[in-house]
Amino acid sequence: MKITDVSKAPARSRRARLVSFVIALGAGAAILAASNGQSERSRTPASSSGASIERGRYLTHEVAMCVQCHSPRDEAGRIIESQEFRGAPMPLRSPYTGVEFALRAPDLRELASHSEDAVVRLLETGIARDGNRPQLPMPPFRMNHEDAQSIALYLRSLP
């Protein structure tokens, strides 16, 4: 897969990529909500609620794709594995007049280390610990409790 510098691409091309990205995020959230935690069962021990670290890894890397925005990248655009979920500059600007995107995706490891409940609440309700919705392009997830808890467990398990 070739990584291109989107800042050098024509504006129409950047917009098309952004729209595709946002649609993909929404589709991932819809698929996750529709699955209701019934597919891709974990191979690791689960908590009493059914949540598991392995399911959290699967959801953050393969379904909700959290790793894509919340992880810094090297000069070639590859995610720096040792820094996954440590927060990163947002690689795109809002294509919508008057709608600002966050400048940086927050450090999810830090958030999870302080408040597992805040992570679960955000993923279940779309409401952040400050009582507001996160700034775009963060999608307004509505995960079931087991999936949200699995993600929180996974993030807390990272070194």
VOPAGU-2260 file (C-alpha; in pm, 1 decimal, decimal comma):
REM VOPAGU-2260
SITE   aa  ch    i         X         Y         Z
SITE  MET   A    0       0,0       0,0       0,0
SITE  LYS   A    1     141,8     334,5    -101,3
SITE  ILE   A    2     120,6     619,6     148,6
SITE  THR   A    3      89,9     961,8     -13,5
SITE  ASP   A    4     124,2    1305,1     139,0
SITE  VAL   A    5    -235,7    1426,9     127,5
SITE  SER   A    6    -125,3    1787,8     173,1
SITE  LYS   A    7      19,8    1775,7    -181,1
SITE  ALA   A    8    -288,3    1615,3    -335,4
SITE  PRO   A    9    -548,1    1831,2    -509,2
SITE  ALA   A   10    -822,0    1956,4    -273,5
SITE  ARG   A   11   -1088,6    1745,0    -447,0
SITE  SER   A   12    -873,5    1430,8    -398,5
SITE  ARG   A   13    -818,8    1509,6     -28,5
SITE  ARG   A   14   -1190,8    1563,5      18,3
SITE  ALA   A   15   -1272,1    1236,0    -154,0
SITE  ARG   A   16   -1026,3    1050,6      71,0
SITE  LEU   A   17   -1167,4    1217,4     380,9
SITE  VAL   A   18   -1524,1    1134,5     285,6
SITE  SER   A   19   -1419,1     772,4     222,5
SITE  PHE   A   20   -1240,8     763,6     558,5
SITE  VAL   A   21   -1540,6     902,9     748,9
SITE  ILE   A   22   -1775,4     662,9     569,4
SITE  ALA   A   23   -1545,1     372,0     657,2
SITE  LEU   A   24   -1543,2     478,9    1023,2
SITE  GLY   A   25   -1921,6     498,0    1025,0
SITE  ALA   A   26   -1952,5     160,0     854,0
SITE  GLY   A   27   -1717,2       6,9    1109,3
SITE  ALA   A   28   -1926,3     149,7    1392,2
SITE  ALA   A   29   -2246,8      19,9    1230,7
SITE  ILE   A   30   -2100,8    -327,1    1182,8
SITE  LEU   A   31   -1979,4    -327,1    1541,9
SITE  ALA   A   32   -2319,9    -221,7    1672,3
SITE  ALA   A   33   -2496,9    -479,7    1456,0
SITE  SER   A   34   -2267,9    -759,6    1571,6
SITE  ASN   A   35   -2369,9    -687,5    1932,5
SITE  GLY   A   36   -2059,7    -876,0    2045,2
SITE  GLN   A   37   -2171,0   -1206,5    1891,9
SITE  SER   A   38   -1899,5   -1256,3    1630,2
SITE  GLU   A   39   -1522,4   -1295,2    1660,9
SITE  ARG   A   40   -1521,2   -1448,3    2007,6
SITE  SER   A   41   -1197,8   -1411,7    2195,7
SITE  ARG   A   42    -939,9   -1683,1    2237,8
SITE  THR   A   43    -829,0   -1542,7    2574,8
SITE  PRO   A   44   -1002,9   -1567,3    2909,2
SITE  ALA   A   45   -1289,3   -1321,7    2944,6
SITE  SER   A   46   -1403,1   -1123,7    3242,9
SITE  SER   A   47   -1730,0   -1214,5    3413,3
SITE  SER   A   48   -1909,6    -978,1    3172,4
SITE  GLY   A   49   -1765,6   -1154,8    2866,4
SITE  ALA   A   50   -1523,4    -871,9    2785,2
SITE  SER   A   51   -1169,9    -972,8    2689,5
SITE  ILE   A   52    -835,3    -814,2    2609,7
SITE  GLU   A   53    -806,7   -1003,1    2278,2
SITE  ARG   A   54   -1150,8    -883,4    2168,2
SITE  GLY   A   55   -1044,9    -528,4    2255,8
SITE  ARG   A   56    -735,1    -564,9    2038,4
SITE  TYR   A   57    -948,1    -696,3    1752,4
SITE  LEU   A   58   -1198,7    -411,3    1783,4
SITE  THR   A   59    -936,4    -133,9    1805,1
SITE  HIS   A   60    -726,8    -267,4    1517,3
SITE  GLU   A   61    -971,6    -437,0    1281,8
SITE  VAL   A   62   -1322,4    -295,2    1333,9
SITE  ALA   A   63   -1336,5      53,9    1486,1
SITE  MET   A   64    -981,3     118,6    1360,7
SITE  CYS   A   65    -892,1     339,7    1660,7
SITE  VAL   A   66    -524,8     266,4    1598,4
SITE  GLN   A   67    -533,9     463,1    1271,9
SITE  CYS   A   68    -593,0     807,0    1428,1
SITE  HIS   A   69    -468,2     758,7    1784,3
SITE  SER   A   70    -117,1     637,5    1692,5
SITE  PRO   A   71     182,8     836,3    1567,6
SITE  ARG   A   72     345,1     746,7    1236,9
SITE  ASP   A   73     700,8     744,3    1107,1
SITE  GLU   A   74     829,7     947,5     810,3
SITE  ALA   A   75     693,5     684,5     568,5
SITE  GLY   A   76     344,4     699,2     721,1
SITE  ARG   A   77     366,2     365,1     903,9
SITE  ILE   A   78     219,2     338,4    1253,2
SITE  ILE   A   79     493,5     323,7    1517,4
SITE  GLU   A   80     394,4       0,7    1694,4
SITE  SER   A   81     564,4      85,0    2023,8
SITE  GLN   A   82     360,5     407,4    2036,6
SITE  GLU   A   83      17,8     270,6    1940,4
SITE  PHE   A   84    -265,3     466,5    2105,2
SITE  ARG   A   85     -25,6     732,1    2244,7
SITE  GLY   A   86    -207,2    1006,6    2053,0
SITE  ALA   A   87    -107,6    1169,2    1726,0
SITE  PRO   A   88    -156,1    1479,6    1514,3
SITE  MET   A   89    -472,5    1460,3    1307,3
SITE  PRO   A   90    -359,7    1397,3     947,1
SITE  LEU   A   91    -646,4    1588,7     786,6
SITE  ARG   A   92    -850,1    1904,8     807,1
SITE  SER   A   93   -1225,8    1934,3     795,6
SITE  PRO   A   94   -1364,9    1967,5     444,0
SITE  TYR   A   95   -1675,6    2138,9     583,3
SITE  THR   A   96   -1701,7    2516,3     613,3
SITE  GLY   A   97   -1725,4    2620,8     976,1
SITE  VAL   A   98   -1672,1    2267,9    1113,5
SITE  GLU   A   99   -1341,8    2222,2    1290,3
SITE  PHE   A  100   -1169,9    1886,8    1332,1
SITE  ALA   A  101    -953,8    1810,3    1634,7
SITE  LEU   A  102    -588,7    1896,5    1578,0
SITE  ARG   A  103    -473,5    1589,7    1768,7
SITE  ALA   A  104    -615,3    1247,8    1855,8
SITE  PRO   A  105    -575,5    1196,8    2232,4
SITE  ASP   A  106    -355,2     944,2    2409,7
SITE  LEU   A  107    -592,0     653,4    2478,7
SITE  ARG   A  108    -343,4     464,8    2696,0
SITE  GLU   A  109    -329,0     759,5    2932,7
SITE  LEU   A  110    -707,9     797,2    2940,4
SITE  ALA   A  111    -759,6     425,0    3007,5
SITE  SER   A  112    -493,0     422,2    3281,8
SITE  HIS   A  113    -688,4     685,5    3476,9
SITE  SER   A  114   -1046,4     593,1    3405,6
SITE  GLU   A  115   -1170,9     271,2    3250,6
SITE  ASP   A  116   -1523,5     399,6    3315,6
SITE  ALA   A  117   -1458,5     709,9    3101,4
SITE  VAL   A  118   -1352,3     492,7    2807,6
SITE  VAL   A  119   -1657,6     267,8    2844,6
SITE  ARG   A  120   -1892,7     566,8    2875,0
SITE  LEU   A  121   -1746,3     733,2    2565,1
SITE  LEU   A  122   -1778,2     418,4    2355,4
SITE  GLU   A  123   -2131,4     338,4    2476,8
SITE  THR   A  124   -2280,9     688,4    2469,0
SITE  GLY   A  125   -2053,8     911,6    2263,1
SITE  ILE   A  126   -2006,7    1137,5    2567,4
SITE  ALA   A  127   -1653,0    1218,1    2687,8
SITE  ARG   A  128   -1545,0    1251,2    3051,3
SITE  ASP   A  129   -1601,8    1629,0    3035,7
SITE  GLY   A  130   -1968,8    1571,6    2946,4
SITE  ASN   A  131   -1928,1    1678,0    2582,6
SITE  ARG   A  132   -1906,2    1487,1    2258,8
SITE  PRO   A  133   -1550,6    1450,1    2128,3
SITE  GLN   A  134   -1451,1    1682,2    1847,8
SITE  LEU   A  135   -1481,2    1551,2    1492,6
SITE  PRO   A  136   -1364,9    1338,6    1320,0
SITE  MET   A  137   -1417,3    1108,9    1620,9
SITE  PRO   A  138   -1729,9     908,0    1536,0
SITE  PRO   A  139   -2014,8     893,2    1790,8
SITE  PHE   A  140   -1986,6     524,1    1878,5
SITE  ARG   A  141   -2273,9     336,5    2042,8
SITE  MET   A  142   -2104,5      10,5    2136,1
SITE  ASN   A  143   -2256,1    -251,3    2359,6
SITE  HIS   A  144   -2112,6    -277,7    2711,0
SITE  GLU   A  145   -1907,8    -591,9    2642,6
SITE  ASP   A  146   -1730,1    -438,2    2341,5
SITE  ALA   A  147   -1664,7    -106,8    2518,2
SITE  GLN   A  148   -1530,3    -290,5    2823,0
SITE  SER   A  149   -1310,5    -511,5    2600,8
SITE  ILE   A  150   -1152,0    -201,7    2447,1
SITE  ALA   A  151   -1092,3     -49,2    2790,7
SITE  LEU   A  152    -934,9    -376,0    2913,5
SITE  TYR   A  153    -711,5    -392,0    2605,9
SITE  LEU   A  154    -594,5     -31,2    2640,1
SITE  ARG   A  155    -518,4     -83,8    3011,4
SITE  SER   A  156    -317,7    -396,5    2924,3
SITE  LEU   A  157     -71,9    -205,3    2704,3
SITE  PRO   A  158     267,1    -126,1    2855,3
